[in-house]
Amino acid sequence: MTADPAETGALVTAQWLHDHTDGVVVLDASIARSVDTTGLTVFDPGHDVFRAAHIPGARFADLFATFSDPSSPIAFTRPTLEQMTAATAELGITPADDIVVYDQLSGAYAARVWLVLRSFGFDRVRVLDGGFARWTALGHPVESGDPATPARSVGAPELRELEGVFAGLDEVRAISDDESSSTTLVCALRTPDYTGESGGDRPGHIPGSLSVPYPDLLSDDGTFSPERTRELLGQKGIGHDSEVIVYCGGGINASGAALAFVEAGYPRPRVYDGSLSEWRSHPELPLVTGREPR
């Protein structure tokens, strides 16, 4: 992928994408967000959001049925190798393609697709910094309707499942129990969710984890802010040599935080795939409320 001076690591600018759309595959990872009658936020597949407006030529990346394991009881669990092989063949993408992912919310959903693809050997995938909002703010064109049809059939690509991208429940539990662990647990949820002030079923955070809210790693215009990321990580005592596992509610904001780490010049942290969706499903596992880790 040809980079401009403003593009580093895992991101591309909206202007760069506008100038290079013919040479990349664009994936829209949007989801539908609404509020139910009880006031709870509900997330659904974003097909209608995509059809209403998207970047011209984009293909729809379904986080519910394609980039997650639909058979898992935990939402947004990473798909299996077999599922990802079939999904990428249907989308018409291979690890050799230059791919740019965006969403129409905070960028965390695009980051989740980025991380999943990276975990299967897609080294040439990037995220559109600022997402669809940045694209439209610059006056770039949009279109509506169904997704673009892949230009070619790629068959079943040969993918590989990489280690060191995600972490599981047993490891996170062991780290939480060991106050002398050299691995740092980081919660990427908003502060009221970390402290438990937002309420809900079993509120709070995993014992021993530090609060690094994903929204605090973004600039006011919704783009990623390496400066804010470095400042916050420094305040938390997280260095470039720290081993970090990030979690959130369902592995989405944690993926956004992982991307922010990379853009700030830190090693990519692992993401606890099940996050609090899995942790809370085990009533014997404790949660801590308040601002302190323990």
C-alpha angles and dihedrals in degrees: 000000000000110000132205122212091264094054119083136158114336102356140079126190123242090244092052091051091048089054095046106036092120091061101047141058110238119209123193110209096182122150131194116251124192141152120244127217092273093055096254120138113244125200123204137168111292102226093122092045089054094046091051093059138340143151109287113267095013122147120217116251106201109209092190103050106015110031094036134051104259091196094059119101088218115077118243095009110167112265122247122257090256093050093048092048091054093043096051091047089054091048090049097236133132133183088260092064126097104236132187120192127196139165135201097241131045102330093250092106091054088047089054091055089045091053095045091050091046089052089060097049102270097143096167099061120115137176126239105243108234092009126220092338091061091044093054094040088063091051096247117159125269133192137197136216135059124343122280114265114244110260091229142012109251097185116214109334119219104249131180127209110230125211124222098046102092135029129212137224098262094054094045091048092051092050092048091052093049110072089187094054115135090216117089120218113212127194112210095190123114115276096256089054092048093049094042093239091124089065124206131132111335098347126200139054139293110277113264097018124131124227115245104155113209094222089058089062092063131084121241090264093055097256121125115271115209089183094057091043094052091046094051095044089049091052089053093049094246111149135187090264095049118117106225137187115192126201139170134165099304108354096271105101087037089060090050089051090050089055090048090053090054093048090050090056098258126128112268108265121223118253123228096233099205093040117174092332088070097033093054091049088070105068092194092064113092129232127199126218124202133047098291121090092233 
